[in-house]
Amino acid sequence: MAKEKKRREILKAAEDLFLSHRFDQVTMDQVRQKAGVGKGTLYRYFSSKDDLFGQVILSGLDDLHALMKQEVERADSPTTQLLAAARTMQGFHRQQRSMFRTLHAEWVRGILGNGQLRDELRTRRRRTGKLLASIFRSGMEKSEFRNDLPPAVAARMFMAAIRSAVSGGMDGDSQRIPLERALAVVMEGLRSQ
């Protein structure tokens, strides 16, 4: 238990630094100092800055999933569950905006684009997709949503639309639309006729 607590403290210190600085501006020594641990302790838990950054991202995605699941379970219908999931994703993204920018930049740079970390990121994305697909399945069974799409495809479309609305477009296009408008468009397209 003490080891996990120490690991979480290091992750929190690193997250704070990665949120306030670009990836290349953060050093392991800064993380060590902020976490109040020795160099040996830091490297016992994380082999490199790339590893530490990846673990911060994975930890954040785990937190997002837990929060999303909690909010979805509070909602009383598939439609309100999707709205809760979207609002949770938006709030998390706003809170972690600089982390997501860094994540994208490092993915492009190649640090996160290969190996075990890439597989872990995909596992987290699939887990979120499964949660959303279960909502779609339920909504289809209750005739709230159209049933001519597989639930997993509807979930991927939903995630892409929400991501695009809250983070802007590709290639540096920073235009965003309000989440409520994006949700209205997506929900209209998913509604059962």
MARBA-3410 file (N, C-alpha, C, O; in Angstrom, 1 decimal):
193
0.8,-1.2,0.0,0.0,0.0,0.0,0.9,1.3,0.0,0.6,2.2,-0.7 ~ 1.9,1.3,0.8,2.8,2.4,0.8,3.5,2.6,-0.5,3.7,3.8,-0.9 ~ 3.8,1.5,-1.2,4.4,1.7,-2.5,3.5,2.3,-3.5,3.9,3.2,-4.3 ~ 2.2,1.9,-3.5,1.2,2.5,-4.4,1.0,4.0,-4.1,0.8,4.8,-5.0 ~ 1.0,4.3,-2.8,0.9,5.7,-2.4,2.0,6.5,-2.9,1.8,7.6,-3.4
3.2,6.0,-2.8,4.4,6.7,-3.2,4.4,6.9,-4.8,4.7,8.0,-5.3 ~ 4.0,5.9,-5.5,3.8,5.9,-6.9,2.8,7.0,-7.3,3.1,7.8,-8.2 ~ 1.7,7.0,-6.6,0.6,8.0,-6.9,1.1,9.5,-6.7,0.8,10.4,-7.4 ~ 1.9,9.6,-5.6,2.5,11.0,-5.3,3.4,11.4,-6.4,3.4,12.6,-6.8 ~ 4.2,10.5,-6.9,5.2,10.8,-8.0,4.3,11.2,-9.3,4.6,12.1,-10.0
3.3,10.4,-9.5,2.5,10.6,-10.7,1.8,12.0,-10.6,1.7,12.7,-11.6 ~ 1.3,12.3,-9.4,0.7,13.6,-9.2,1.7,14.8,-9.4,1.3,15.8,-10.1 ~ 2.9,14.7,-8.9,3.9,15.7,-9.1,4.2,15.8,-10.6,4.3,17.0,-11.1 ~ 4.3,14.7,-11.3,4.6,14.8,-12.7,3.5,15.4,-13.5,3.7,16.2,-14.4 ~ 2.3,15.0,-13.1,1.1,15.5,-13.8,1.1,17.1,-13.7,0.8,17.8,-14.6
1.3,17.5,-12.5,1.3,19.0,-12.2,2.3,19.7,-13.1,2.0,20.7,-13.7 ~ 3.5,19.1,-13.2,4.5,19.7,-14.1,4.2,19.6,-15.6,4.4,20.6,-16.3 ~ 3.7,18.4,-16.0,3.3,18.3,-17.4,2.1,19.2,-17.8,2.0,19.6,-18.9 ~ 1.3,19.5,-16.8,0.1,20.4,-17.1,0.6,21.9,-17.2,-0.1,22.7,-17.9 ~ 1.7,22.2,-16.6,2.1,23.6,-16.6,3.3,23.9,-17.5,3.7,25.0,-17.6
3.9,22.8,-18.0,5.1,23.0,-18.9,4.9,22.0,-20.1,4.2,21.0,-20.0 ~ 5.6,22.4,-21.2,5.7,21.4,-22.3,6.6,20.2,-21.9,7.4,20.3,-20.9 ~ 6.4,19.1,-22.5,7.1,17.9,-22.2,8.6,18.1,-22.2,9.2,17.6,-21.2 ~ 9.1,18.8,-23.2,10.6,18.9,-23.2,11.1,19.9,-22.2,12.3,19.9,-22.0 ~ 10.3,20.6,-21.5,10.7,21.5,-20.4,10.8,20.8,-19.1,11.3,21.4,-18.1
10.1,19.7,-18.9,10.1,18.9,-17.7,11.3,18.0,-17.6,11.6,17.3,-18.5 ~ 11.9,18.0,-16.4,13.0,17.1,-16.2,12.7,16.1,-15.1,11.8,16.4,-14.2 ~ 13.3,15.0,-15.1,13.1,14.0,-14.0,13.5,14.6,-12.7,12.9,14.3,-11.6 ~ 14.5,15.5,-12.6,15.0,16.1,-11.4,13.9,17.0,-10.8,13.6,17.0,-9.6 ~ 13.2,17.7,-11.7,12.1,18.6,-11.3,11.0,17.7,-10.6,10.4,18.0,-9.6
10.7,16.6,-11.3,9.6,15.7,-10.8,10.0,15.1,-9.4,9.3,15.1,-8.5 ~ 11.3,14.7,-9.3,11.8,14.2,-8.1,11.7,15.2,-7.0,11.2,14.9,-5.9 ~ 12.1,16.4,-7.2,12.0,17.5,-6.2,10.6,17.8,-5.8,10.3,17.9,-4.6 ~ 9.7,17.9,-6.8,8.3,18.2,-6.5,7.6,17.1,-5.7,6.8,17.3,-4.8 ~ 8.0,15.8,-6.0,7.4,14.7,-5.3,8.1,14.5,-3.9,7.6,13.7,-3.1
9.3,15.1,-3.7,10.0,14.9,-2.5,10.6,13.5,-2.3,10.6,13.0,-1.2 ~ 11.1,13.0,-3.4,11.7,11.7,-3.3,13.1,11.7,-3.9,13.5,12.7,-4.5 ~ 13.9,10.7,-3.6,15.3,10.6,-4.1,15.3,10.1,-5.5,14.3,9.6,-6.0 ~ 16.4,10.3,-6.1,16.6,9.8,-7.5,16.3,8.3,-7.7,15.7,7.9,-8.6 ~ 16.9,7.6,-6.7,16.7,6.1,-6.8,15.2,5.7,-6.7,14.8,4.8,-7.4
14.5,6.4,-5.8,13.1,6.1,-5.6,12.3,6.4,-6.9,11.5,5.6,-7.4 ~ 12.6,7.5,-7.5,11.9,7.9,-8.8,12.2,6.9,-9.8,11.2,6.4,-10.5 ~ 13.4,6.4,-10.0,13.8,5.5,-11.1,13.3,4.0,-10.7,13.3,3.2,-11.6 ~ 13.0,3.8,-9.4,12.5,2.5,-9.1,11.1,2.3,-9.6,10.7,1.2,-10.0 ~ 10.4,3.4,-9.7,9.0,3.4,-10.2,8.9,3.7,-11.7,8.0,3.1,-12.4
9.8,4.5,-12.2,9.7,4.9,-13.6,11.0,4.9,-14.3,12.0,5.6,-13.8 ~ 11.2,4.2,-15.4,12.5,4.0,-16.0,13.0,5.3,-16.7,14.2,5.4,-16.9 ~ 12.1,6.1,-17.2,12.5,7.3,-17.9,11.4,8.3,-17.9,10.3,8.1,-17.4 ~ 11.6,9.5,-18.4,10.6,10.6,-18.5,9.5,10.1,-19.4,8.3,10.4,-19.2 ~ 9.8,9.4,-20.5,8.8,8.9,-21.4,7.9,7.9,-20.7,6.7,8.0,-20.9
8.5,7.0,-19.9,7.7,6.1,-19.2,6.8,6.8,-18.2,5.6,6.5,-18.0 ~ 7.4,7.8,-17.5,6.6,8.6,-16.5,5.4,9.3,-17.2,4.3,9.3,-16.7 ~ 5.7,9.9,-18.3,4.6,10.7,-19.0,3.5,9.7,-19.4,2.4,10.0,-19.3 ~ 4.0,8.6,-20.0,3.0,7.6,-20.4,2.1,7.1,-19.2,0.9,6.9,-19.4 ~ 2.7,6.9,-18.1,2.0,6.4,-16.9,1.0,7.5,-16.4,0.0,7.2,-15.9
1.4,8.8,-16.5,0.6,9.9,-16.1,-0.7,9.9,-17.0,-1.8,10.0,-16.6 ~ -0.5,9.7,-18.3,-1.6,9.6,-19.3,-2.5,8.5,-19.0,-3.7,8.6,-18.9 ~ -1.9,7.3,-18.7,-2.8,6.1,-18.4,-3.5,6.3,-17.1,-4.7,5.9,-17.1 ~ -2.9,6.8,-16.2,-3.6,7.1,-14.9,-4.7,8.1,-15.1,-5.8,7.9,-14.5 ~ -4.5,9.1,-15.9,-5.6,10.1,-16.2,-6.7,9.4,-16.9,-7.9,9.7,-16.6
-6.4,8.5,-17.8,-7.5,7.9,-18.6,-8.3,6.9,-17.6,-9.5,6.7,-17.8 ~ -7.5,6.3,-16.7,-8.2,5.5,-15.7,-9.2,6.3,-14.8,-10.3,5.9,-14.6 ~ -8.7,7.5,-14.4,-9.5,8.4,-13.6,-10.8,8.8,-14.4,-11.9,8.8,-13.9 ~ -10.5,9.2,-15.7,-11.7,9.6,-16.6,-12.7,8.5,-16.7,-13.9,8.7,-16.6 ~ -12.2,7.2,-16.9,-13.1,6.1,-17.1,-14.0,5.9,-15.8,-15.2,5.7,-15.8
-13.3,5.9,-14.7,-14.0,5.7,-13.4,-15.1,6.8,-13.2,-16.2,6.6,-12.7 ~ -14.7,8.1,-13.5,-15.6,9.2,-13.3,-16.8,9.0,-14.3,-17.9,9.3,-13.9 ~ -16.5,8.7,-15.5,-17.5,8.5,-16.5,-18.5,7.4,-16.1,-19.7,7.6,-16.3 ~ -17.9,6.3,-15.7,-18.8,5.2,-15.3,-19.7,5.6,-14.1,-20.9,5.3,-14.1 ~ -19.2,6.3,-13.2,-19.9,6.8,-12.0,-21.1,7.7,-12.5,-22.2,7.6,-12.0
-20.8,8.6,-13.4,-21.8,9.6,-13.9,-22.9,8.8,-14.7,-24.0,9.2,-14.6 ~ -22.4,7.9,-15.5,-23.4,7.1,-16.3,-24.3,6.3,-15.5,-25.5,6.2,-15.7 ~ -23.8,5.7,-14.4,-24.6,4.9,-13.5,-25.7,5.7,-12.8,-26.7,5.2,-12.4 ~ -25.4,7.0,-12.6,-26.4,7.9,-12.0,-27.6,8.3,-12.9,-28.6,8.6,-12.4 ~ -27.3,8.2,-14.2,-28.3,8.7,-15.1,-29.4,7.6,-15.3,-29.2,6.4,-15.0
-30.6,8.1,-15.7,-31.8,7.1,-15.6,-32.2,6.6,-17.0,-33.1,5.8,-17.0 ~ -31.6,7.0,-18.1,-32.0,6.5,-19.4,-30.7,6.5,-20.3,-29.8,7.2,-20.0 ~ -30.7,5.7,-21.3,-29.6,5.7,-22.2,-29.3,7.1,-22.8,-28.1,7.5,-22.9 ~ -30.3,7.9,-23.1,-30.0,9.3,-23.6,-29.3,10.1,-22.5,-28.3,10.8,-22.8 ~ -29.8,10.1,-21.3,-29.1,10.9,-20.3,-27.8,10.3,-19.9,-26.9,11.0,-19.4
-27.6,9.0,-20.1,-26.3,8.4,-19.9,-25.3,8.9,-20.9,-24.1,9.2,-20.5 ~ -25.7,9.0,-22.1,-24.8,9.5,-23.2,-24.4,11.0,-22.9,-23.3,11.4,-23.0 ~ -25.4,11.7,-22.5,-25.2,13.2,-22.2,-24.2,13.3,-21.0,-23.3,14.1,-21.0 ~ -24.4,12.4,-20.0,-23.5,12.4,-18.8,-22.1,12.0,-19.2,-21.1,12.7,-18.8 ~ -21.9,11.0,-20.1,-20.6,10.6,-20.6,-19.9,11.8,-21.3,-18.8,12.0,-21.1
-20.7,12.4,-22.2,-20.1,13.5,-23.0,-19.7,14.7,-22.1,-18.6,15.3,-22.3 ~ -20.5,15.0,-21.1,-20.2,16.1,-20.2,-18.9,15.8,-19.4,-18.1,16.7,-19.1 ~ -18.8,14.6,-19.0,-17.7,14.1,-18.2,-16.4,14.2,-19.1,-15.4,14.7,-18.6 ~ -16.5,13.7,-20.3,-15.4,13.8,-21.2,-15.0,15.3,-21.4,-13.8,15.6,-21.4 ~ -15.9,16.1,-21.7,-15.6,17.5,-21.9,-15.0,18.2,-20.7,-14.0,18.9,-20.8
-15.5,17.9,-19.5,-15.0,18.5,-18.3,-13.5,18.0,-18.0,-12.7,18.8,-17.7 ~ -13.3,16.8,-18.3,-12.0,16.2,-18.1,-11.0,16.8,-19.1,-9.9,17.2,-18.7 ~ -11.5,16.9,-20.3,-10.6,17.5,-21.4,-10.3,19.0,-21.0,-9.1,19.4,-21.2 ~ -11.2,19.7,-20.6,-11.0,21.1,-20.2,-9.9,21.2,-19.1,-9.0,22.0,-19.1 ~ -10.1,20.3,-18.1,-9.2,20.3,-17.0,-7.8,19.9,-17.4,-6.8,20.4,-16.8
-7.7,19.1,-18.4,-6.4,18.5,-18.8,-6.0,18.9,-20.2,-5.2,18.2,-20.8 ~ -6.4,20.1,-20.6,-6.2,20.5,-22.0,-4.7,20.5,-22.4,-4.4,20.0,-23.5 ~ -3.8,21.0,-21.6,-2.4,21.0,-22.0,-1.9,19.6,-22.0,-1.0,19.3,-22.8 ~ -2.4,18.7,-21.2,-1.9,17.3,-21.2,-2.3,16.7,-22.5,-1.5,15.9,-23.1 ~ -3.5,16.9,-23.0,-4.0,16.4,-24.2,-3.2,16.9,-25.4,-2.9,16.2,-26.3
-2.8,18.2,-25.4,-2.0,18.7,-26.4,-0.6,18.0,-26.4,-0.1,17.7,-27.5 ~ -0.1,17.9,-25.3,1.2,17.2,-25.1,1.1,15.7,-25.6,2.0,15.2,-26.3 ~ 0.0,15.1,-25.2,-0.2,13.7,-25.6,-0.2,13.6,-27.1,0.5,12.7,-27.7 ~ -0.9,14.5,-27.8,-0.9,14.5,-29.3,0.5,14.7,-29.8,0.9,14.0,-30.8 ~ 1.2,15.7,-29.3,2.5,16.0,-29.8,3.5,14.9,-29.7,4.2,14.6,-30.6
3.4,14.2,-28.5,4.3,13.1,-28.3,3.9,11.9,-29.1,4.8,11.1,-29.5 ~ 2.6,11.7,-29.3,2.2,10.6,-30.2,2.8,10.8,-31.6,3.3,9.9,-32.2 ~ 2.7,12.1,-32.1,3.2,12.4,-33.4,4.7,12.2,-33.4,5.3,11.7,-34.4 ~ 5.4,12.6,-32.4,6.8,12.5,-32.2,7.3,11.0,-32.2,8.4,10.7,-32.5 ~ 6.3,10.2,-31.8,6.6,8.7,-31.8,6.8,8.1,-30.5,6.9,6.9,-30.4
6.9,8.9,-29.4,7.1,8.3,-28.1,6.0,7.4,-27.7,6.2,6.3,-27.2 ~ 4.8,7.8,-28.0,3.6,7.1,-27.5,3.0,6.2,-28.6,2.1,5.5,-28.4 ~ 3.6,6.3,-29.8,3.0,5.6,-31.0,3.4,4.2,-31.2,3.0,3.6,-32.1 ~ 4.2,3.6,-30.3,4.6,2.3,-30.5,4.9,1.6,-29.2,5.0,2.2,-28.2 ~ 4.9,0.3,-29.3,5.2,-0.5,-28.1,4.0,-0.7,-27.1,2.9,-0.6,-27.4
4.4,-1.1,-25.9,3.5,-1.4,-24.9,2.6,-0.3,-24.5,1.4,-0.5,-24.2 ~ 3.1,0.9,-24.5,2.3,2.1,-24.1,1.2,2.3,-25.1,0.0,2.6,-24.7 ~ 1.5,2.2,-26.4,0.4,2.3,-27.4,-0.7,1.3,-27.2,-1.8,1.6,-27.3 ~ -0.3,0.0,-26.8,-1.2,-1.0,-26.6,-2.1,-0.7,-25.3,-3.3,-0.9,-25.3 ~ -1.5,-0.1,-24.3,-2.2,0.3,-23.1,-3.2,1.4,-23.4,-4.3,1.4,-22.9
-2.8,2.4,-24.3,-3.7,3.4,-24.6,-4.9,2.9,-25.4,-6.0,3.3,-25.2 ~ -4.6,2.0,-26.3,-5.7,1.3,-27.1,-6.6,0.5,-26.2,-7.9,0.5,-26.4 ~ -6.1,-0.1,-25.2,-6.9,-0.9,-24.2,-7.8,0.1,-23.5,-9.0,-0.2,-23.3 ~ -7.3,1.2,-23.1,-8.2,2.2,-22.4,-9.3,2.8,-23.3,-10.4,2.9,-22.9 ~ -8.9,3.0,-24.6,-9.9,3.5,-25.5,-11.0,2.5,-25.8,-12.2,2.8,-25.8
-10.6,1.2,-25.9,-11.6,0.1,-26.1,-12.5,0.0,-24.9,-13.7,-0.2,-25.0 ~ -12.0,0.2,-23.7,-12.8,0.1,-22.5,-13.8,1.2,-22.5,-15.0,0.9,-22.1 ~ -13.5,2.4,-22.8,-14.4,3.5,-23.0,-15.4,3.2,-24.0,-16.6,3.4,-23.9 ~ -15.0,2.6,-25.2,-15.9,2.2,-26.3,-16.9,1.2,-25.8,-18.0,1.3,-26.2 ~ -16.4,0.3,-25.0,-17.4,-0.8,-24.5,-18.4,-0.2,-23.6,-19.6,-0.6,-23.7
-18.0,0.7,-22.8,-19.0,1.4,-21.9,-20.1,2.1,-22.7,-21.3,2.0,-22.5 ~ -19.6,2.9,-23.7,-20.5,3.6,-24.6,-21.4,2.6,-25.4,-22.6,2.9,-25.6 ~ -20.8,1.6,-25.9,-21.5,0.6,-26.7,-22.6,0.0,-25.9,-23.7,-0.3,-26.4 ~ -22.4,-0.3,-24.6,-23.4,-0.9,-23.8,-24.6,0.1,-23.6,-25.7,-0.3,-23.5 ~ -24.3,1.4,-23.6,-25.4,2.4,-23.5,-26.1,2.4,-24.8,-27.4,2.4,-24.8
-25.5,2.3,-25.9,-26.1,2.3,-27.2,-27.0,1.0,-27.3,-28.1,1.1,-27.8 ~ -26.5,-0.1,-26.9,-27.2,-1.3,-27.0,-28.5,-1.2,-26.2,-29.6,-1.6,-26.6 ~ -28.4,-0.7,-25.0,-29.6,-0.5,-24.1,-30.6,0.5,-24.8,-31.8,0.2,-24.8 ~ -30.0,1.6,-25.4,-30.9,2.5,-26.0,-31.6,1.9,-27.2,-32.7,2.3,-27.5 ~ -30.9,1.1,-27.9,-31.5,0.4,-29.1,-32.6,-0.6,-28.6,-33.7,-0.6,-29.3
-32.4,-1.3,-27.6,-33.4,-2.2,-27.0,-34.6,-1.5,-26.6,-35.7,-2.0,-26.6 ~ -34.4,-0.3,-26.1,-35.6,0.5,-25.6,-36.1,1.4,-26.6,-37.0,2.3,-26.4 ~ -35.6,1.3,-27.8,-36.1,2.1,-29.0,-35.8,3.6,-28.8,-36.5,4.4,-29.4 ~ -34.8,4.0,-28.0,-34.4,5.4,-27.9,-33.5,5.7,-29.1,-33.5,6.9,-29.5 ~ -32.7,4.8,-29.5,-31.7,5.0,-30.6,-32.1,4.1,-31.8,-32.6,3.0,-31.6
-31.7,4.6,-32.9,-31.8,3.8,-34.1,-31.1,2.5,-34.0,-30.1,2.4,-33.2 ~ -31.5,1.5,-34.6,-30.8,0.2,-34.5,-30.2,-0.4,-35.7,-30.0,-1.6,-35.9 ~ -29.9,0.5,-36.7,-29.3,0.1,-37.9,-27.8,0.2,-37.9,-27.1,0.1,-38.9 ~ -27.2,0.5,-36.7,-25.8,0.6,-36.6,-25.4,-0.4,-35.5,-26.1,-0.5,-34.5 ~ -24.3,-1.1,-35.6,-23.8,-1.9,-34.5,-23.4,-0.9,-33.3,-22.9,0.1,-33.6
-23.7,-1.3,-32.1,-23.4,-0.5,-31.0,-22.0,0.0,-30.9,-21.7,1.2,-30.5 ~ -21.0,-0.8,-31.2,-19.6,-0.4,-31.2,-19.3,0.7,-32.2,-18.5,1.6,-31.9 ~ -20.0,0.6,-33.4,-19.7,1.6,-34.4,-20.4,3.0,-33.9,-19.8,4.0,-34.0 ~ -21.6,2.9,-33.3,-22.2,4.1,-32.8,-21.3,4.7,-31.7,-21.2,5.9,-31.6 ~ -20.7,3.9,-30.9,-19.9,4.4,-29.8,-18.6,5.1,-30.4,-18.3,6.2,-29.9
-18.0,4.5,-31.4,-16.9,5.2,-32.0,-17.3,6.5,-32.7,-16.5,7.5,-32.6 ~ -18.4,6.5,-33.3,-18.9,7.8,-33.9,-19.1,8.8,-32.9,-18.8,10.0,-33.0 ~ -19.7,8.4,-31.8,-20.0,9.3,-30.7,-18.7,9.9,-30.1,-18.6,11.1,-29.9 ~ -17.8,9.0,-29.8,-16.5,9.5,-29.3,-15.8,10.5,-30.2,-15.3,11.5,-29.8 ~ -15.8,10.2,-31.5,-15.1,11.0,-32.5,-15.8,12.4,-32.5,-15.2,13.4,-32.6
-17.1,12.4,-32.5,-17.9,13.7,-32.5,-17.6,14.5,-31.3,-17.4,15.7,-31.4 ~ -17.6,13.9,-30.1,-17.4,14.6,-28.9,-16.0,15.1,-28.8,-15.7,16.3,-28.5 ~ -15.0,14.3,-29.2,-13.6,14.7,-29.2,-13.4,15.9,-30.2,-12.7,16.9,-29.8 ~ -14.0,15.9,-31.3,-13.9,16.9,-32.3,-14.5,18.2,-31.7,-14.0,19.3,-31.9 ~ -15.6,18.1,-31.1,-16.3,19.3,-30.6,-15.5,20.0,-29.4,-15.4,21.2,-29.4
-14.9,19.2,-28.6,-14.3,19.7,-27.4,-12.8,20.1,-27.7,-12.3,21.0,-27.0 ~ -12.2,19.5,-28.7,-10.8,19.8,-28.9,-10.5,20.5,-30.2,-9.4,20.9,-30.4 ~ -11.5,20.7,-31.0,-11.2,21.4,-32.3,-10.9,20.3,-33.4,-10.9,19.1,-33.1 ~ -10.6,20.8,-34.6,-10.4,19.9,-35.7,-8.9,19.5,-35.8,-8.2,19.6,-34.8 ~ -8.6,19.0,-37.0,-7.3,18.5,-37.2,-6.4,19.6,-37.8,-6.9,20.7,-38.1
-5.1,19.3,-38.0,-4.2,20.1,-38.6,-4.2,21.6,-38.1,-4.1,22.5,-38.8 ~ -4.2,21.6,-36.7,-4.1,22.9,-36.1,-5.4,23.8,-36.1,-5.4,24.9,-35.6 ~ -6.5,23.2,-36.7,-7.8,24.0,-36.7,-8.3,23.9,-35.3,-8.6,22.9,-34.7 ~ -8.4,25.1,-34.7,-8.8,25.2,-33.3,-10.3,25.5,-33.1,-10.7,25.8,-32.0 ~ -11.1,25.5,-34.2,-12.5,25.8,-34.1,-13.2,24.8,-33.3,-13.0,23.6,-33.5
-14.0,25.2,-32.4,-14.8,24.3,-31.5,-16.2,24.8,-31.6,-16.5,26.0,-31.8 ~ -17.1,23.9,-31.3,-18.5,24.3,-31.2,-18.9,23.9,-29.7,-18.3,23.0,-29.1 ~ -19.9,24.5,-29.2,-20.3,24.2,-27.9,-20.7,22.7,-27.8,-21.3,22.2,-28.7 ~ -20.4,22.1,-26.7,-20.8,20.7,-26.5,-22.3,20.5,-26.7,-22.7,19.5,-27.3 ~ -23.1,21.4,-26.2,-24.5,21.2,-26.3,-25.0,21.1,-27.8,-25.8,20.3,-28.1
-24.4,21.9,-28.6,-24.7,21.9,-30.1,-24.2,20.6,-30.7,-24.9,19.9,-31.5 ~ -23.0,20.2,-30.4,-22.5,18.9,-30.9,-23.4,17.7,-30.4,-23.7,16.8,-31.2 ~ -23.8,17.7,-29.2,-24.6,16.7,-28.7,-26.0,16.7,-29.4,-26.5,15.6,-29.7 ~ -26.5,17.9,-29.6,-27.8,17.9,-30.3,-27.7,17.3,-31.7,-28.6,16.5,-32.1 ~ -26.6,17.6,-32.4,-26.5,17.0,-33.8,-26.3,15.5,-33.7,-26.9,14.8,-34.4
-25.4,15.1,-32.8,-25.2,13.6,-32.6,-26.4,12.9,-32.2,-26.8,11.9,-32.7 ~ -27.1,13.4,-31.2,-28.3,12.7,-30.6,-29.4,12.7,-31.7,-30.2,11.7,-31.7 ~ -29.5,13.8,-32.5,-30.6,13.8,-33.5,-30.3,12.6,-34.5,-31.2,11.9,-34.9 ~ -29.1,12.5,-34.9,-28.7,11.4,-35.8,-28.9,10.0,-35.2,-29.0,9.1,-36.0 ~ -28.8,9.9,-33.9,-28.9,8.6,-33.3,-30.3,8.2,-32.9,-30.6,7.0,-32.7
-31.2,9.2,-32.8,-32.5,9.0,-32.3,-33.3,8.0,-33.2,-33.1,8.0,-34.4 ~ -34.1,7.2,-32.6,-34.9,6.2,-33.3,-36.0,7.0,-34.0,-36.6,8.0,-33.4 ~ -36.3,6.7,-35.2,-37.3,7.4,-36.0,-38.7,6.9,-35.7,-39.7,7.4,-36.3
END
